[in-house]
Amino acid sequence: MGLPSSAESPMPDRRDATAMRFIAALAMTGAAVWLIGALTSVLMPLFGGQGLSLSLLPGGGGFSALPDGVAALPEGVRYLTARTLAVTVDPASLSSGTVALLLTEAGLTNLVGAIVAGAIAYALRRIARGEAFHRSMFGVAVTTGCALTFGMLTATGLGGLGRMMAGDELNTLLGDNTFLVGFEASPVPVLLGFAVLGLAMVFRVGERLQRDTAGLV
């Protein structure tokens, strides 16, 4: 009698499987929304007459800024604001290189969101079928981890450069240092990407153990 190619993972409880399929459907809907957002975030500013929205740092580094309604700070207290300024600008007011960088960031960020949501949907459906260590899970985890790590790192770098150029160009148009030529970035998406890459190795080890023990079941 031939041995099965792989041992089956334990089937989840029916209610758990139903809940996972429902969440997977929501995640797939989110993936579709993000994918549409990736297209519209690039096409609408170019062809739809929509202004380009971006966040810029206030000029002067944000020092000595006071919260709303506060006239002065007590002696010995310093306040440093990290607030950004939300700006909507006509793409025609900026150079083509700046616009290209900002649109690339917006499109790439939405695309990464679509990849992550799609991967979550796929993984949940596999788990609901009792295939938590299916051979495809490793590839899905690696793809998702790389999208988060390198995709968001690229988007952050290009978008940061674009915002710096936009701030400089708008300062020139306004004739004042209204905006700081700099940008803020969060390392969280990149760190999550490394975590998902580590999770990929868990799937790889689990798949190998499942395959090695197939003949013992």
N, C-alpha and C positions, 0 to 999 in steps of 0.2 A: 504494500500500500504506500503510495507516494505521500511525502510530507507536505503540508501547506507551505506556501511561500512566506507567510508571515503569520504570527499569532495575532488574534483579534484582541483589541483593547476591550475592557469591560464596558458594556453598554450603560449609559447613564439612565437614571430614573426617567420615566416618561414625562413627568412634569418638568424636570430639569431640561430634558431635550426640547420640549415645547418652548420653554422660556429662552433657551439658547437660539432656537430658530427664529423666534420673534425678534430678539436683539440683533441677530444676523441680518434680518430684513431691514431693521432700522439703520444698521451700519451701511448696508448696501445703498439705501436711499441717501444717506449722508455722502457716500462716495459719489453718487450721481450729481448731487448738489455741488460738491466741491469741484467735480470735473467741469460742470457748467460754469462755475465761478472762475475756473482757470481760463476759460475761453472769453467770458464776458469782461473779466478784469483787464484783458489785453485789448480786446476789440472795441469795447465801448468808448474808452478815451480816444482811440484812434479814429473811429468811424461813426460813433454815436453821439458826438458832441458833448460827451460827459466829461466833467472836470476831473483832474487827477488828484486824488486825495492822498496826503502823506503827512507824517508827523515829524516835526522839526524841533530841535532844541532852541529855547529862547536865548537871545544874545546875552553876553555877559556871564555865561556859565550858570545862571540861575541864582547867584548869590544875592543876599539882602532882599529876597522876595518874601512878601508877607502873605499869609492865608487871607482869604476873603473876610472882610469885616474886622481885621486886626490892624490897628493904626501903628502900633509900635510893640517891640518885644521887650520883656523885662531885662534889666541889666544883667549881663553875664550869660544871656541865652542867645545862641546863634541858630539861624534857620537856613537850611539849604534845601531848596525845592528841586525835585527831579521831574517836575511836570513838563510835558511836551506841548507844543502848539499844533493843533490840527489845522492844516492848510489845504484848501482846494484851489488848484491853479489850472489855468488853461494850458494844455500841453504845448500850444504854440508859443507860450512865453518862455519855455525852457529849450535848451539845446536838444538836438535829436539824440545825442549820446546819453544825456541825463534821462530823457524819457524812456529810452530803450532799457537802461538799467533798472528803473523803477517798475516798468511793466514786466520785465523778466522776473524780478523779485515777486511781484504779485501773482503772476502765472505759475511760477515754480512752487510757491508756498501752497497755493490751492491744489496743485497737482500732487504734492506730497501728502496733503490731507486726504485726497481721493485714494491714493495708494494705501495709506494706513487704514482707512475705513474699509476698503475692499479686502485687505488682508484679515482684518478682524472678522468680517462677515464670513470669509472662507474658512478661517480657523474654527469659528463657532459651529459652522455646519459640519465640518469634519468630526469635531468632538461630539456633536449631537448624534452622529452615526456610529460612535464608538471607534473612531479612527484618529485618536489624539496623536499617535505617533506614525501617521502615514508618511511615506517617504517624501511627499511633496511639502510637508510642513517645514522642513529645513530650508528649502528654497524660498518659500514664502517669507519666513522669518528673516533670512539673509537679505532678500529684496527690500523688505520693510525697514530693516535696520540701516541699510545703505541709503535708502531714500531719506530717512530721518537725519542720519549723520552727515552725509555728503550733500544731499539735496538742500537741507536747511542751512548748512554751512555756506554753500554757494549762494543761496538766496540772501542770507544775512550779509555776506561780503559785498555782493553786487548791489543790494538795496542800500547798504550803508554808504557805499561810495556814491550811489545816485543821490541820496539825501544830502550828503556833504556838498556835492556839485550843485544841487538844487538850492540849498541854503546860500551858497556863494553867489549864484546867479540872481536869486531874488534880492539879496543884499545890494547887488549892483543896480538892479532895477529900482529899488526903493531909495537908494542913496544913503543907506544907514545900515548899521550892523544889527538888524532886527533878529537875525537868526545866527545861532552858533554853528560854525562849520564842523560838525561832528555828528555822532549818532550813538544811540544806545542799543545794546544787543543782549539777549538772554541766552545762556548756554544750555538751558533746559532741554530743548529739542535734540541737540546733539548728544547730550548725556543719555536721553531716552533711547537714541539710536544705538549707542553702545550697549545699553541694557538689553535691547531686542536682539542684537548680535550675540550677546551672551546666552540669551534664551534659545537662539538657534542651535547652539551646541547641545542644549538639553534635549531638543527634539532629535538631533543627530544621535546622541547617545541612547536615547529611548528607543529609536528605530532600530539601532544595532542590537540592543538587548532583546527587543521583541523578535528580531529575525533569528538571533542565536538560540533563543529558547523555543522557537517554533516547533522543533522536533521533540521537545520534552513535554509538550502539552498533550 
